[in-house]
Amino acid sequence: MNLSKCVMLVLLALVCGILVTHTPADGQGKDDQYVKVDIKGTLKTGIMAIGGETTGTVVTAGTMSFELDFGKNKEWRELADKLNGKTVIVHGNLTMRKGVEVKQRTIVTVTSFKAAE
């Protein structure tokens, strides 16, 4: 990921009130760099897209939406279905994936997920 994309991601996240932590490049491998996010927003499940270009679960904070990737965590998927339309708190790692219909997909690989209190 080039520097301008990293700067854009950080600025975008700060505008929406999302806590972003970025490990600075220090000559180490690409795997040593990441962007972590904390999001408090409204959850929507059962999302469909042309060509299946979605994880099916989205959290919206302000005007920004992020797809959620629960991996193989069945408990989080079941909880997401129960919390559909409610406010949740999500912690995870932000990734950008190129798509066909949606040129740039913003996906959070979830590391923690719960209902907001």
Rosetta blueprint (number, residue, H / E / L):
1 M L
2 N L
3 L H
4 S H
5 K H
6 C H
7 V H
8 M H
9 L H
10 V H
11 L H
12 L H
13 A H
14 L H
15 V H
16 C L
17 G L
18 I L
19 L E
20 V E
21 T E
22 H E
23 T L
24 P L
25 A L
26 D L
27 G L
28 Q L
29 G L
30 K H
31 D H
32 D H
33 Q L
34 Y L
35 V E
36 K E
37 V E
38 D E
39 I E
40 K E
41 G E
42 T E
43 L E
44 K E
45 T E
46 G L
47 I L
48 M L
49 A L
50 I H
51 G H
52 G H
53 E L
54 T L
55 T L
56 G L
57 T E
58 V E
59 V E
60 T E
61 A E
62 G L
63 T L
64 M E
65 S E
66 F E
67 E E
68 L E
69 D E
70 F L
71 G L
72 K L
73 N L
74 K H
75 E H
76 W H
77 R H
78 E H
79 L H
80 A H
81 D H
82 K H
83 L L
84 N L
85 G L
86 K L
87 T E
88 V E
89 I E
90 V E
91 H E
92 G E
93 N E
94 L E
95 T E
96 M E
97 R E
98 K E
99 G L
100 V L
101 E L
102 V L
103 K L
104 Q E
105 R E
106 T E
107 I E
108 V E
109 T E
110 V E
111 T E
112 S E
113 F E
114 K E
115 A E
116 A L
117 E L
